[in-house]
Every structure is written in C-alpha cells, then in structure tokens.
Amino acid sequence: MDISYIINELAEDRENYFNAVAPPIMQSSNFAFKKVNDMRQAFADEYSAFLYSRGLNPTVDILRKKLAALDAAEDCLVFNSGVAAIFAAVLANVKAGDHIVSVDKPYAWAQKMFNVILPRFGVTTSYIDGREIENFERAILPNTTVIYLESPNSWDYALQDLSAVAELARSKNIITICDNSYCTPIYQRPVEMGIDLVLQSATKYISGHSDVVAGVLSGRKEMITKIFNSEYMNIGSGIQPFNAWLLIRGLRTLPVRLEHITKTTHTVLSFLKKHPQVESVIFPFDEDFPQLELAKKQMNGVCGLLTFVIKADNVLQVERFCENLRHILMAVSWGGHESLIIPKCSGMQRSFFKAENPDHRMLRLYVGLEDADYLIKDLERGFDSMNNS
Ligand SMILES: *Cc1c(COP(=O)(O)O)cnc(C)c1O
C-alpha cells in the first residue's frame, strides 16, 4: 500500500461526514442501538461494533487502520501511552512460572515492569546483550514465552538482528515483541522481518508536536483481537478520541517531517564529529557505528536522535554546556518540532560523576524541525560557555 494513500485516504469514509476532509472527533462515550439483536451482537463481540468508547470508537478506528497499514500489520490497537502498549503486549503472553528474555537496558518503564511487577506473579526476566544472536540462544529456557526487543535502543542505539531473532523464537514457539519507537514504521517494519508484536510510543514522531501521549501495538489479527478482548479492555487505557484525532493530523506530515529531520541530523552530526570538544558520536548510520551493516540491512533510514560524548574535566562544564543553550530545550522525550537535549549526568548525583567515564559525559540530542544552522549556532554557544566559570 502506498504511504501517501495510507496517510491521506485509508479508512476515511468522508461521505459519511459531509465530505469533510478532516475526520470528525467522535467525542462520545457510548453508542445507541435500535434493535435488541444488534445490541446483543455487540455484547457478544465488542471488537465488531461501536458500543462503548473504552472499546471501539470511530475516530480511533480511522487511526488504527492507518497505523496498522503503516506497520504492514493485519491489525493494531492504540493506547493512551507507549507504556500501556508495552504492558498489554507482555501481560498477554505470560503466566505464572514463565520466563522472559529481554535486551539489556530496554525503556525504563519496561524494565520496571520486568523487575518489580512481573516477579510478584512469578514471571522472571533475564537481560542479555542483544547484539549477538548466540546470547538469545543461551538465555532461552524451557519456560521462556517472550523475547522482548528494542531496536535500536534510544541511548546507545544497540541493534538486534530482527529476522534472526524472529526465526529462532519461532522455532521454539516464543512470542517476539519489539519496541520500534526509534525508527517509526517509515524507517523500519519489524512485522515484515517476522516479529510477532511491534509497538511504538506514538508520543514521539507520530504525534510530532509534543502535545499527545500515546502508544501503538501491531500484529496479527488473531493476536490483536485476543489482546483487545482481554488486556486492552481490562487495563482501560485506550486512546481518547481527541488524541486520536491529533495523531491522525500528525500522520499527515510524518514522512515530510522525517525527511527534513534526516537532512538536518546529518548536518548537525558532521558538525559534532569535527568539533574539538567532542570525543565521539553514536548514531546508527554513522560510518564508525559498530553495527552499521546491520542497521543498513534492516532500517530504511534513521534520524533525529543521536548521542555524543563531550570532553569535560568536571560535571560543571557539562552543566554549563546544557544551561547555555538558548534554543535546544533540556527535556525528555523526542519526535516533536523542537530540538532537545538530555545530559546523562542529570540521572546521577554530582558526586558520582567521574570525568574518566565517557558514559557520564554523554549527551543525547534530538534534532527537531529547526534549521541546521540555527541549531549549530546554539551548540557552539554551549561549547563556548564550557570554560567560563
Ligand atoms: C517514550 C518511549 C516509550 C514509552 O512511551 P510513552 O508514550 O511515554 O508511554 C517506550 N519506548 C521508548 C523507546 C520510548 O522512547
């Protein structure tokens, strides 16, 4: 299916709403019936009818169809956050006594679920370095039911060979779940590589304007239907109609935004690589990236997020760099119009900072929709300020 068709037309039944180009926001909690039998059928199969908006809603349905098509998946569900999508995907595929194999350092709240919530129900998790397929083979136990992936990781961009992991998992009847937030379906489609369930935080590029928190979970119809009828309805964290409408609006410009950000990211990256205050950069399509070949094989593109290590003798220099930026905001998240930065040292006490450790001098930069020159001037301002006390 053409991406242009998916984004501009798919699932938009305009004749049903006065030929409006933008779809209506069906801000309704419930839907009325004329016939008892129609209501009976809706009760019997809520995934086939508009009954109550914790289940299906017409505005959300337009979005679901588009997002599933973009993921090349049969079906998808849209949640009120990326984390709700992670929770539903994992919960649907474990029971007491089961074991999960997860990549090292997955998204923080995925880790909290694995480390804090699931052990209360007798589900254990082993973390592995997902860059080598042998590590998956070694970690799989007879009771492993889920392999949890995040490729690339959103700080060090470690990748997993998605086709190889999917094949291994299939041979052992294990479900694979992959967090695809970094790439979006425009740049990577794990379903096409055999991954069972793919999720992304739609808060990032799908929204694109830093004004919605949402998540997408895609997969085969039978698996998504089962999750709808159980975890989705029970957690009750489906996306609300207005937020779904904002995501439809975000989708209209998704490829253009990514294209622009891709160009700007490359310019900013070259600037950083040449800068005397920069020790190294980490970016999946950089020629020095250790997994460049795999990145080029399974991703169509890459943009926005990059990590760089600055040369600094102490934590205050790193802090001065960040605090003297005028346009790049110091904030979490990414995927919006605005460029952002997070210093790794904001996650630790100052006294813990060791200048010898390059990880402590890491900064994660998100390149937004501003012009490259505008951002480079701002970064220069940060570098210039490092040695002023
Ligand atoms: C932001 C993010 C999430 C969580 O999504 P929310 O929408 O914030 O709940 C999950 N995975 C990755 C990689 C993320 O960046």
The ligand as a Gaussian input file, in Angstrom:
#p B3LYP/6-31G(d) Opt

LIG

0 1
 C        8.911000       7.177000      25.107000
 C        9.240000       5.739000      24.930000
 C        8.400000       4.722000      25.403000
 C        7.168000       4.990000      26.253000
 O        6.200000       5.679000      25.605000
 P        5.167000       6.652000      26.359000
 O        4.353000       7.137000      25.237000
 O        5.986000       7.693000      27.036000
 O        4.423000       5.832000      27.349000
 C        8.737000       3.413000      25.134000
 N        9.862000       3.111000      24.455000
 C       10.711000       4.054000      24.011000
 C       11.914000       3.639000      23.268000
 C       10.430000       5.391000      24.231000
 O       11.277000       6.323000      23.804000

